[in-house]
Amino acid sequence: MFLAWNEIKKNKLRFTLIVGVLMLVSYLVFFLSGLATGLQNLNRESVDKWQADAIILTKESDKSMGQSSLTIEDTVEIDAKELAVIGQINAVAGNGKQKTKISLFGIEKDGFIMPKVTEGKVFAEENEVIASDVLQEEGFNIGDELQLSSSEQILKIVGFTDKARFNAAPVLYGDLSTFQRVKFGEVAEAKASSINAIVVRDDNIATINANDSLELMEVETFIQNLPGYTEQSLTLNFMIYFLFAISAVIVAIFLYVLTVQKISMFGVMKAQGISNGYLSRSVIAQTFLLAAVGVVIGFVLTLITGAFLPSAVPVAFDIVTMLIYGLVLIVVAIMGAVFSVLTIVRIDPLKAIGG
């Protein structure tokens, strides 16, 4: 460590460049991890809010709630600790000034998936809805009347709730009759028991029986099958993994060039009796110091950037994930130093000094 630190102090510019590159790589990794988490939240916030264990859809729906069609009577056959029914439809909502894509959830007011109201009141009358606070940020207010693209029904915002987005769209919560009027229009009365899914809370979902036309799945499985969810996650994760590899290559190239430039010096040190093990540990310690400093600076810059980003940017930083990625970056940087260690081990003192 003594040799490593003294060499860093003597050649500040060279090692500052290495730290700068590692800082930029770690900054990009941390930001991409935040973007991946943020995009995941865009799709799953409202589902996580249920705090449910499973969901029941029709088998023909291909695990899509919008394509599933059940009735409230289907709940009679399902033996679970807690059940809640839900209807869901996508639409574009406008208040005369702004328009935005929304997802309307029809629920029972006394069901466990009923959201907590953060501002305003709970829906109590016909066509009243609670809206995601995302709509509030976009300029919608309590009392606004919403015209939906897929219906002649006019909905009124009476309250707001937080963390309520489904498949990247802010959610409106209304009662089942509101949902059925929006979805079925004039024939809503004939579809009074129509729903899209049954949400289940039960520690032991393996014991729950459903008829052959229904499919019970864990909530996480349902989330993984949301349109675009898995594809987005895999794309960003692959980018992060490639950055790990790039980081190792960059460190390996920098340190190898520095090692080649110092072959004669290493030859003299080995001729004086300094062991390969000591020199190798010095290179590893030097790499650890450089990588740790670069990662810490990248970590701090990422948090500072996150504090100034507008709410429209879907970034959510998970500190535990960032710490894990930081450790991985340090490890791959040390792995990149292996080439320099092998070069040092192969140095012949007589040839190095003679050269």
N, C-alpha and C positions, 0 to 999 in steps of 0.2 A: 504493500500500500504506500510506503514511503517513497519508493522509486516512482510509482505511478503518479502520485500527487505532485512530486517535484518536476516531473516531465511536463505535466499539464500546465504548471505555473510558468515553465520556461518557454513553452510554445503555445501561448494563449490563443493566437489567431487560428492556428490549425484546429485546435480542439474546440474553439468557439464555433467554427463552421460545422463540425460534427454534431455538437449540441444543438445548433440551429436546425439542422436537417432532422434530427430526432424529435425536436420540439414540434416542427411542422407536421411530421408524420403522426405523432401522438395527438396533436390538435385535430387533425383530420379524422383519426380513428375515434376520438371521443365525440366529435361532432356527429359523425355518422351513426354512432351508437345511440346518441340522443335523438337523431332523426328517426332511426328505426323504432325506438320506444314510442316516440310521438305519433308516428303513423299507425303503430299497433293500437295505441289508445284511441285514435280517431275511429277505429273500427269496433272496438270492444267496450268502450266506457260504460254504455248503458247496460250491457250484458253483465259485466263485472259488478255493477251496482245491484243486480238482483241477489247476489250472494247465494246463488242456487247451485245444486249439485248436478242436475241433469235437465234435459229438455226432451219433450216428446213431439215428434212430427210424423206426418204420413210417410210411408216408405217411398212412395212415388215422388216425393218432393226433392229427392237427391240432397237431403240435409239443408235445404233452403227454406227458411221460415215463410218467405213470401209466396212460395209455391205449395206450401202445405195447407190443407183444408180439413179442419176438424169441427166438431160441435161440442158445446158445453157438456152434453150428455156423455161424451167419451170419458169424462173424469170419473164417472160412477164406477167404471171397471178397474180403475187404477188405485191400488192400495199403497199410499205413501204418507209420510208424516205430514207434509204440507204440500199443497198444490195451488197454483195460480194460473189463470188462463190469460191469453194475450192474443190480440189481433194486430196485424201489422200491414201497412201499405205505404208506398213511397209516393211523393208528389212534390210539386213546386208550390210554395206558399208566398203570397205577396200582400203587403199592407197598403199598396198604392204608391209607395215610395221605393221600397226595396223588394227584391224577390230572391228566394233561396230554396235550394232543394231540402226537403225535410223527410223524416220518417215518422208517421203517425202510429202511436201505440194505443190500442184500445185495451183497457184494463179494468179490473174491479177495484173500487176505492178501498175496500177492506182487505185486498190481497197483499201478500208480503212484498210484491214487486212495486207497490205504490211508492213513488219517490218522495223524499223529504223536500218540502217547499222552503226555499231560501229567501224568497221575496213574494209578497202577494198572498193569495189564498188557494185552497184546494178547489178543484172544479166541483160545482154543485148543481149546475143547471145544464140544460141542453146546449151542446156545441161549445161548452167552455173547455179550455185546455191549459195545461201547465207546459211551459216551454223550456227548452235548454237555455242556459245562460249565454250560450254562444250566440243565440238570436239577439239577446240584449246587447251584446257587444257589437252586433251588426246594425243596430239602430232600431230594433223592435222594442216596443214598450207594453206594459200592462194596459189593457184596454184596447189594444190594436185589434182590428177585425181582419182576419186572414181569408183571402180567396184562394182556393186550391185549384190547381190546373186540371185535376181529374174529377172534380165534383162541383156542383152548384151550391153546396153547403158553405156557410160562412162561419168560421171558427173565431172565438174570442179568447185572447190571452188573459188569464186571470192570475197567473203566478209564474215564477221561474224556479228552476232547480239546477243544481250543478252536476258536472260530469255525466252528461246525457247526450252521447253521440253514438249512432249505430251505422256501421258501414260508411263512415266519414260524413254522415248527415246528422244535423241536430234533430233531437227527438221532441215531438209534441205528445203529451199524455192526455188522453181523454177517456171517458167511460166507454163501455162496449157499444152502447146504443149510438154514440157519436161516431165511432169507427164504422159501424154497420151502415149508417146513413151516408157517410162519405164514400164507402166502397160500393154499396149496392143501390144507392139512390132510392127510386120509387119502390123497389121491391125489398127495402130494408126490413120491413115487418116480417116478411116470409123467411128472412135470414137472421132472425133475432138471436139464434143460438150459435151462429157461425163464428169460429175463431181460427187462428192459424197455428197455435202451439199451446202446449201445457208445460209449465215450468215446475220443476220438482225440487223440494228440499228434503233430502233423506240421506243419512250417513251410509246406508247400505242399499244402494240402488240396484245391486245384483238381485235382490229379492223382489223387485217390483215387476209385476207382470203386465203386459199390454197385449192387445189382440194382434193378430197376424198382419193387419193393415197398418199398424203403427210401429214406429221405430224410436226406441229410447236410447239416448246417447249422452255421454258426459258433456258438460257445458264447454270444456276446453276443446273437445272434438268438434262441436258446433261452431266455435269461434274459428278454428283452423280451416273450416270449410266456407267461411264468409268470402265472397268474391274479392279476389285480389289480395287477401290477407297474407296467405302463405307466400305468394309470389313476391310481394314487397319485402317481406322479412328475409327470404332467401337471397334476393338481389343485394340488399344492403349488407347482410352478413358475409356474403362472398366478397364484397368490396373490402370489408374489414379484414377478412382472412388474407386477401391479396396484399393488403397494406402491411400485415405482419411479415409476410415473405419479403416484400420490398425493403422493409426496415432492416431485416437481417442481411440482405444483399448490400445495401448501402453501407452499413457498418463494416461488413467484411471487406469491401473495396477500399474504404478509407483507411482502415487499420492495416490492411495488407500493403498498401502503398507506403504508409509510414514505416512499416516494418522493413520493407525492402530498402528504403532510404537509410535505415539504421543498421544494416547487416554488419558493417565493419565494427560499429560500436558494440553490438551484441557479441561479435567474435572476440573483441578485447575482453569483455566482461566474462565470457566463458573461459578464456585463457587464464584469467585471474582466479578461476575456481568457482565462479558463481554458477549454480546448478540450473539445469533446464526448468526444474520445478519452480524455482524462485522467479525466473524470468516469465514463465507462463502465468504464474499467479499474479504477477505485476500487470500483465496485459489484461487479464480477466478483471482485476480490480479497477484498472483504468477504464475499461469498457463499462463496468457497473456504474462507476461515478458519472461518466458521460451520459449514459442512458437514463439514470435516475434523475439527473438534473434536467435533461430534455423533457422527460415525461412529466415531471412536477410542473415545469413552466407551461407545458401544453395543457395540463389539467387546469391550472389556474386561469389561463387565457380562455379556455372553453367555458368555465363558470362565469367569467366576466362577460364574455360574448352572450351567453344565455340570458344574463340579466338585462341586456339592452335589446334583445330581439323582440319584434312586435308579436302580439298574441296570435296573429294569422299564421306565423311560422310554426308548423307542427313538430316542435322539439320538446322532449321531456328527458331530462338527465337523471339516470339512475346511478347513484353514487357507488353502490356495490358493483354494478356492472363495469363502471368506469375504472374502479380500483383493480378489478380482475384483468381488464384489458391493459392497464398500466403495467401490472406485473408480467403479463405475457410479452409486452413490448420489451421490457428489460431482459427477460429470458431469451427472446429471439435475438436481441442485440448481442448478448453474451455468446450465443451459439454462432453468430456471425464472426466472432473473434477467434473461433477455433482455427480458421485458416492461418491467421497470424501466428498462433501458438505452434501449429505444425511446421511453419516456416522457421521459427526460432529453434525448434528441436533439431531440425535438419542442418542447421548452420555448422560448418566445420571451422573451428577457430583459426586454424592455420591458413585455409583458403581465404577466409573473410579478411584476415589481417593482411595477407599477401595481396589480395585484390585491391 
